[in-house]
């Protein structure tokens, strides 16, 4: 696992996702600016924790796929069902 590449690509993906920007959210009284909530990813020596979920060891195939997506420069494909319009 290339941790340097993961960190570099996470920074790039955060920029693509609009880190630090706000979107207009319509409310009953008008509208307001709202910042997107970050999805935390914690890297450990022997696994990861993503989105405050369970610990996932590196040997797990879904963890390997998630990290491979990031190393390839893509958002993890496992997030598509939760965020069909992008993250």
N, C-alpha and C positions, 0 to 999 in steps of 0.2 A: 504494500500500500504506500503510495507516494503522498505523504502528508503535506508536503510543500505544495504539490499540485492541487490537492483538495482545498487547502486554504486559499490559494490564488484563485481557483475557480469559484469558490464560495463568494469571495469579494466581487468577482465579475458578475456572478448571477445575482447578487444583491443589488448591484447597479442596474442590471436589466429589469429587476423587479420594482425599481423605483425607490430604493432605500433613501429615506430622508425627505421624500415628497409626500404630499397629501392629496387626497381626492375629495371631490364634492360628494357629500352624502345628503340626500334629500330627507327631510323630516316633516312632521305634521305642520310645523310652524315656519318652514322655509328650507334652509339648507345650512350645512356646516362643513368645515374641513375635517377630514379624518385621516390619520396616518394608519397605514397597514400594520397589523400586529406581526412581529417577527416570529419565525419558526426556529426555535433554538436547536442547534446541533452541537452536541458535546462529544469530543473525541477522547477516548481513553486508550491506554496501552493495549487493552484486550477487547475493545468493543466500542459501541456508540450508544448514545441516547438521543433520540430525535423527537421533538414536539412534546417533551415531558412524558414520553412513553416509557416502555420497559427497556431495560438494558438489552442490547443486541450484540452478541459476540461476533467477531470478524469471521468466524467459521460458518456462520449462518448464511445460506444462499441469498436470502433477501437483503441482508446487510451488504454482501458483496455486490449485488446488483445496484443497490442504492449508491454505494461509493463509486462504482464503475460509471454510473450515470454522471455523477459529479465530476469525476476525473475526465470524462469525455466532453465536459462543458455543458451538460444539460441539467435541468431540474430533475430530481428523482422521479422516475415514472410512477412510483407507488403513490405519489401525491395527486396524480391526475383525477382519481375518483372524488377526492375531497375538494379539489380546486379545478373543475373542468374548464374554467375560463382563464386559467393561469394563476400563478401565485405572485 
